[in-house]
Amino acid sequence: MIKTRYIKYILIVLALLNIAACGIKMKVHDPAQIKGIFWQPDLDTTPPKGNWHLLGVNTFVPQWSIVDSKSWISEIDHTERWNKSISLSQLRKKLWAKNIILGTAGEYNEPKARQNVIALGAQAEKLIHQHLDVQGYYFPVEADPSWQQVHLLGKVLEKLPIPFWVSIYSGEANPSHYSLWVKSWLPEKDKVFFQDGVGTGVRTPQQALNIYNDLEKDLGKNRTAIVLEAFRPDHKGGFRSAYPWEIIQQLKAYEGKTVYIFDGPHYLNRTSVLIISLWYKVYYANSHPNKA
């Protein structure tokens, strides 16, 4: 006998496919380009597992490689490893991790990370001199307009000899002059991941798109990507995985944009990926496929 939850998933898929078929009749869409998956390394999700390549993902972003002086990546020299670690060569065997943007040293606590931003910058410079086989680097100290010392982050990034990605967000639904604030401290060589704030309940996907459009206009498409938060607040005060239809609403809003999903190993399981992938194939049947 089929379990109740599987019947529910089948009904969800049928409903989504019906909605998608109706959408195709109305107009041809330019799909969101789901390029990457974030991962906050921890013992529960090491090694990371998933089927995110079905969404077009080919880039994996471990948010940090070193925390508490211990490494999550086995190739990093002169550093004690966590009880579980993974090698970059192992990761690259996954279809969703052909490219790796590696987070440098970070902290699990944001206030502590900001307090130690200069020291973390020094660790980042040491790490990039190891010449690891990665396609880019991410500096894991997040910035928002409430951080009065954000100029320190800009100075750290400016001293690093290669371009870095960094995350930005805002606790306001519609922050004023947000892109100007970013430009006031971000070096011209560096790039931003804009966290959409939908998962934390700060704003709607459309509001996130409006902010992102301004960032894209002022910084350029090659320096920006939008981070789709694949989680939602739960009744216990924490977070749950977003339902497939919730993620679909975000993807529809971000059509034509470069999207990274946060975070795959914790919030985007295989079943959700299959449902979203089926919807994607039908809804965008008349559009260019999402390239891997």
C-alpha positions as CSV (number, residue, x, y, z in Angstrom):
1,M,0.0,0.0,0.0
2,I,1.3,3.5,-1.0
3,K,2.3,5.6,2.0
4,T,0.3,8.7,2.6
5,R,3.3,11.0,2.2
6,Y,4.0,9.6,-1.3
7,I,0.4,10.1,-2.4
8,K,0.7,13.7,-1.2
9,Y,3.9,14.2,-3.2
10,I,2.3,12.7,-6.3
11,L,-0.7,15.1,-6.0
12,I,1.6,18.1,-5.5
13,V,3.6,17.2,-8.7
14,L,0.3,16.8,-10.7
15,A,-0.9,20.1,-9.4
16,L,2.4,21.8,-10.3
17,L,2.5,20.3,-13.7
18,N,-1.1,21.5,-14.4
19,I,-0.2,25.0,-13.3
20,A,3.0,24.9,-15.4
21,A,1.1,23.8,-18.5
22,C,-1.3,26.7,-18.1
23,G,1.7,29.1,-17.8
24,I,3.3,27.8,-21.0
25,K,0.1,28.7,-23.0
26,M,0.3,32.3,-21.8
27,K,3.9,33.3,-22.5
28,V,7.5,32.1,-23.0
29,H,9.6,32.6,-19.9
30,D,13.4,33.2,-19.4
31,P,14.2,30.8,-16.5
32,A,16.3,31.6,-13.5
33,Q,19.8,30.2,-14.0
34,I,20.3,28.1,-10.8
35,K,24.0,28.0,-10.8
36,G,25.1,27.2,-7.3
37,I,24.4,25.6,-3.9
38,F,25.7,27.0,-0.6
39,W,26.7,24.6,2.2
40,Q,27.4,25.5,5.9
41,P,29.7,22.6,6.9
42,D,28.8,20.7,10.0
43,L,29.2,17.1,11.2
44,D,25.6,16.2,10.3
45,T,26.0,17.0,6.6
46,T,29.6,15.9,6.0
47,P,30.0,14.6,3.3
48,P,27.3,16.6,1.5
49,K,24.8,14.6,-0.6
50,G,22.2,15.7,-3.0
51,N,20.9,15.7,-6.6
52,W,21.0,19.5,-7.2
53,H,22.5,19.0,-10.6
54,L,19.0,18.2,-11.8
55,L,18.3,21.9,-11.3
56,G,21.3,23.0,-13.4
57,V,23.6,23.4,-10.4
58,N,27.3,23.0,-11.2
59,T,28.9,25.2,-8.5
60,F,29.3,24.4,-4.8
61,V,30.0,27.0,-2.1
62,P,31.3,25.7,1.2
63,Q,30.6,28.8,3.3
64,W,33.8,28.3,5.3
65,S,36.7,25.9,5.1
66,I,38.2,26.6,8.6
67,V,36.3,27.3,11.9
68,D,37.8,27.2,15.4
69,S,41.3,26.5,13.8
70,K,40.0,23.2,12.4
71,S,39.5,22.5,8.7
72,W,36.6,21.0,6.8
73,I,38.7,20.5,3.7
74,S,41.4,17.9,3.8
75,E,43.8,19.6,1.3
76,I,44.4,22.6,3.6
77,D,47.9,22.4,5.1
78,H,49.0,23.0,8.6
79,T,45.6,22.8,10.1
80,E,43.9,20.3,12.4
81,R,40.8,18.6,10.8
82,W,37.3,18.2,12.1
83,N,36.2,14.6,12.9
84,K,34.7,14.6,9.5
85,S,36.2,16.4,6.5
86,I,36.1,16.1,2.7
87,S,38.6,16.6,0.0
88,L,38.1,19.0,-2.9
89,S,38.8,16.1,-5.3
90,Q,35.9,14.1,-3.7
91,L,33.6,17.1,-4.1
92,R,34.5,17.7,-7.7
93,K,33.3,14.2,-8.6
94,K,29.8,15.4,-7.9
95,L,27.9,16.8,-10.9
96,W,26.8,19.7,-8.8
97,A,30.3,20.6,-7.7
98,K,32.3,20.8,-11.0
99,N,33.2,24.3,-9.9
100,I,34.0,25.2,-6.3
101,I,33.9,28.7,-4.7
102,L,35.6,28.0,-1.4
103,G,34.8,29.9,1.8
104,T,37.9,30.9,3.7
105,A,38.3,30.9,7.5
106,G,35.1,32.0,9.4
107,E,33.2,31.8,12.6
108,Y,29.8,30.2,13.5
109,N,28.8,33.4,15.3
110,E,28.3,36.5,13.2
111,P,29.2,39.1,15.9
112,K,32.4,37.2,16.6
113,A,33.2,37.0,12.8
114,R,32.7,40.8,12.5
115,Q,34.9,41.5,15.5
116,N,37.6,39.3,14.1
117,V,37.3,40.4,10.4
118,I,40.9,41.6,10.2
119,A,42.3,38.4,11.5
120,L,40.0,36.4,9.2
121,G,41.3,38.4,6.3
122,A,44.9,37.5,7.2
123,Q,43.9,33.8,7.3
124,A,42.2,34.2,3.9
125,E,45.4,35.5,2.4
126,K,47.4,32.6,3.7
127,L,44.8,30.1,2.3
128,I,44.8,31.5,-1.2
129,H,48.6,31.2,-1.3
130,Q,48.1,27.4,-1.0
131,H,46.8,27.5,-4.6
132,L,44.0,25.1,-4.0
133,D,42.2,23.8,-7.1
134,V,39.1,26.0,-6.8
135,Q,37.4,28.4,-9.2
136,G,37.0,31.3,-6.7
137,Y,36.9,32.3,-3.0
138,Y,34.2,33.5,-0.7
139,F,34.9,35.7,2.4
140,P,32.5,34.4,5.1
141,V,31.8,37.6,7.0
142,E,28.3,38.9,6.1
143,A,27.4,42.6,5.8
144,D,24.2,44.5,6.4
145,P,23.6,48.3,6.9
146,S,23.4,47.9,10.7
147,W,27.1,47.1,10.8
148,Q,28.7,50.4,11.6
149,Q,32.2,49.1,11.0
150,V,31.5,47.6,7.6
151,H,34.4,49.7,6.1
152,L,36.7,47.3,7.9
153,L,35.4,44.5,5.6
154,G,36.1,46.7,2.6
155,K,39.6,47.3,3.7
156,V,40.2,43.6,4.3
157,L,38.8,42.7,0.8
158,E,40.9,45.5,-0.8
159,K,44.1,44.0,0.6
160,L,43.4,40.5,-0.8
161,P,45.1,40.1,-4.1
162,I,42.3,38.4,-6.0
163,P,38.5,38.9,-6.4
164,F,36.3,37.6,-3.6
165,W,32.6,37.0,-3.2
166,V,31.0,38.3,0.0
167,S,27.4,38.0,1.3
168,I,25.1,41.0,1.9
169,Y,21.6,41.3,3.4
170,S,19.2,43.7,5.1
171,G,16.8,43.4,8.0
172,E,14.5,46.0,6.3
173,A,12.0,44.9,3.6
174,N,12.8,47.9,1.4
175,P,16.1,49.4,2.5
176,S,16.8,52.9,1.2
177,H,19.8,53.5,-1.1
178,Y,21.0,49.9,-0.5
179,S,23.1,49.7,-3.6
180,L,24.8,53.0,-2.8
181,W,25.6,51.6,0.6
182,V,27.2,48.6,-0.9
183,K,29.3,50.7,-3.4
184,S,30.5,52.8,-0.5
185,W,32.7,50.0,0.9
186,L,32.9,47.2,-1.6
187,P,36.1,47.2,-3.7
188,E,35.6,47.2,-7.5
189,K,37.2,43.8,-7.9
190,D,34.9,42.0,-5.6
191,K,31.4,40.5,-6.0
192,V,28.2,40.1,-3.8
193,F,25.8,37.4,-3.0
194,F,22.5,39.2,-2.1
195,Q,20.5,37.1,0.4
196,D,16.8,37.5,-0.7
197,G,15.4,37.6,2.9
198,V,12.4,35.5,1.9
199,G,13.4,32.6,4.1
200,T,13.7,34.8,7.2
201,G,10.3,36.4,6.4
202,V,11.8,39.9,5.9
203,R,10.4,40.4,2.4
204,T,8.5,38.8,-0.6
205,P,10.3,37.5,-3.6
206,Q,9.1,40.5,-5.6
207,Q,10.6,42.9,-3.1
208,A,13.8,41.0,-3.2
209,L,13.9,41.2,-7.0
210,N,13.4,45.0,-6.8
211,I,16.4,45.4,-4.6
212,Y,18.5,43.0,-6.6
213,N,17.7,44.8,-9.9
214,D,19.2,48.0,-8.4
215,L,22.3,46.0,-7.3
216,E,22.7,44.5,-10.7
217,K,22.3,47.9,-12.4
218,D,24.8,49.6,-10.2
219,L,27.4,46.8,-9.8
220,G,26.9,44.8,-13.0
221,K,25.6,41.3,-13.7
222,N,29.1,39.8,-13.5
223,R,29.5,41.1,-9.9
224,T,26.1,40.0,-8.5
225,A,24.0,36.9,-7.8
226,I,20.9,36.4,-5.7
227,V,20.8,33.9,-3.0
228,L,17.5,32.0,-2.7
229,E,16.8,31.1,0.9
230,A,15.4,27.6,0.8
231,F,14.0,27.7,4.4
232,R,11.2,29.2,6.3
233,P,10.5,30.0,10.0
234,D,8.9,27.2,11.9
235,H,6.6,27.2,14.9
236,K,9.4,26.3,17.3
237,G,11.3,29.5,16.6
238,G,13.8,27.8,14.3
239,F,13.7,27.1,10.6
240,R,12.3,24.3,8.4
241,S,12.9,23.4,4.8
242,A,10.9,25.5,2.3
243,Y,8.2,23.6,0.5
244,P,8.7,23.0,-3.2
245,W,5.9,25.4,-4.1
246,E,7.5,28.1,-1.9
247,I,10.8,27.8,-3.7
248,I,9.0,27.8,-7.1
249,Q,7.5,31.2,-6.3
250,Q,11.0,32.5,-5.7
251,L,12.3,31.0,-8.9
252,K,9.4,32.6,-10.9
253,A,10.3,36.0,-9.4
254,Y,14.0,35.6,-10.3
255,E,13.5,34.7,-13.9
256,G,16.6,35.6,-16.0
257,K,18.8,36.0,-12.9
258,T,21.8,34.1,-11.6
259,V,20.6,32.2,-8.5
260,Y,22.5,30.3,-5.7
261,I,20.4,28.3,-3.2
262,F,21.1,28.4,0.6
263,D,21.6,25.8,1.8
264,G,21.3,22.6,-0.1
265,P,22.5,19.9,2.3
266,H,20.3,21.3,5.1
267,Y,17.2,22.5,3.4
268,L,16.8,21.1,-0.2
269,N,16.4,17.3,-0.2
270,R,16.2,14.9,-3.1
271,T,12.4,14.8,-3.2
272,S,12.0,18.6,-3.3
273,V,14.6,18.8,-6.1
274,L,12.7,16.2,-8.1
275,I,9.4,18.1,-7.7
276,I,11.0,21.4,-8.6
277,S,12.9,19.8,-11.6
278,L,9.7,18.4,-13.0
279,W,8.0,21.8,-12.7
280,Y,11.0,23.4,-14.3
281,K,10.9,21.1,-17.3
282,V,7.3,21.6,-18.1
283,Y,7.0,25.3,-17.2
284,Y,10.0,26.2,-19.3
285,A,9.5,23.7,-22.0
286,N,9.4,26.4,-24.7
287,S,12.4,28.3,-23.2
288,H,16.1,27.7,-23.4
289,P,17.1,25.0,-20.9
290,N,18.9,25.8,-17.7
291,K,22.5,25.1,-18.7
292,A,24.7,23.1,-16.3
